[in-house]
Amino acid sequence: MPTFRPLTSDEIAALRSRNVRTLDLSEYTRFLQDLNPGDGGEIALGPDDDRRTVKRRLTTAATRMNKKVRYRRSDDTVLRFEILAS
């Protein structure tokens, strides 16, 4: 039979702090900083870059800057996008 016990508030805080991942989006933010609605960009993907990861990070950085990103079709080695009006 399993043994049950409630967690203390300190134990819960420790669990939450382990799950929080700090993501460094500074490179993405610097790139997006000078782009305005109607501007576009291109990211060349390296062999170790995962396309979905780069898209997610770019979208997250743009959202934090109150910008919208629309991705355009491109081949597997390049990620093209434009900045939309909010």
C-alpha positions as CSV (number, residue, x, y, z in Angstrom):
1,M,0.0,0.0,0.0
2,P,1.5,3.4,-0.9
3,T,2.1,6.0,1.8
4,F,0.5,9.5,1.2
5,R,1.7,12.8,2.7
6,P,1.0,16.4,1.9
7,L,3.9,18.6,0.7
8,T,5.1,21.6,2.7
9,S,5.0,25.0,1.1
10,D,8.8,24.9,0.9
11,E,8.7,21.6,-1.0
12,I,6.2,22.9,-3.4
13,A,8.3,26.1,-4.0
14,A,11.4,23.9,-4.7
15,L,9.4,21.9,-7.2
16,R,8.3,25.0,-9.0
17,S,11.7,26.5,-9.1
18,R,13.1,23.4,-10.8
19,N,10.6,23.6,-13.6
20,V,11.2,27.2,-14.4
21,R,13.6,27.4,-17.3
22,T,15.3,30.7,-18.0
23,L,15.6,31.1,-21.8
24,D,18.1,33.6,-23.1
25,L,16.3,35.3,-26.0
26,S,18.7,38.3,-26.2
27,E,20.0,37.4,-29.6
28,Y,16.4,37.1,-31.0
29,T,15.4,40.4,-29.2
30,R,18.4,42.3,-30.7
31,F,17.5,41.0,-34.1
32,L,13.8,42.0,-33.8
33,Q,14.5,45.3,-32.2
34,D,14.9,47.4,-35.4
35,L,12.2,45.6,-37.4
36,N,8.9,47.3,-37.8
37,P,5.6,46.2,-39.3
38,G,6.2,45.4,-43.0
39,D,9.8,44.5,-42.4
40,G,11.0,40.9,-42.9
41,G,13.9,38.8,-41.8
42,E,15.7,35.6,-42.6
43,I,17.5,33.2,-40.2
44,A,19.9,30.7,-41.7
45,L,19.6,27.4,-39.8
46,G,22.8,25.5,-38.9
47,P,22.9,21.7,-39.0
48,D,22.3,21.5,-35.2
49,D,19.4,24.0,-35.2
50,D,15.9,22.6,-34.8
51,R,13.5,24.6,-37.0
52,R,10.6,24.4,-34.5
53,T,12.8,25.6,-31.6
54,V,14.1,28.6,-33.5
55,K,10.5,29.5,-34.5
56,R,9.2,29.2,-31.0
57,R,12.0,31.3,-29.6
58,L,11.6,34.0,-32.2
59,T,7.8,34.0,-31.6
60,T,8.3,34.3,-27.9
61,A,10.8,37.1,-28.2
62,A,8.5,39.0,-30.6
63,T,5.5,38.5,-28.3
64,R,7.5,40.0,-25.4
65,M,8.2,43.0,-27.6
66,N,4.5,43.3,-28.6
67,K,5.2,42.3,-32.2
68,K,3.6,39.7,-34.3
69,V,5.5,37.4,-36.6
70,R,4.2,35.7,-39.7
71,Y,6.3,32.9,-41.1
72,R,6.7,32.5,-44.9
73,R,7.5,29.3,-46.8
74,S,11.1,28.5,-47.1
75,D,13.4,25.5,-47.5
76,D,14.7,23.5,-44.5
77,T,17.9,25.6,-44.2
78,V,16.3,29.0,-43.9
79,L,13.5,30.5,-41.8
80,R,11.8,33.6,-43.4
81,F,9.3,35.8,-41.7
82,E,7.7,39.2,-41.7
83,I,6.6,41.5,-38.9
84,L,2.9,42.3,-38.9
85,A,1.0,45.3,-37.5
86,S,-0.3,44.5,-34.0
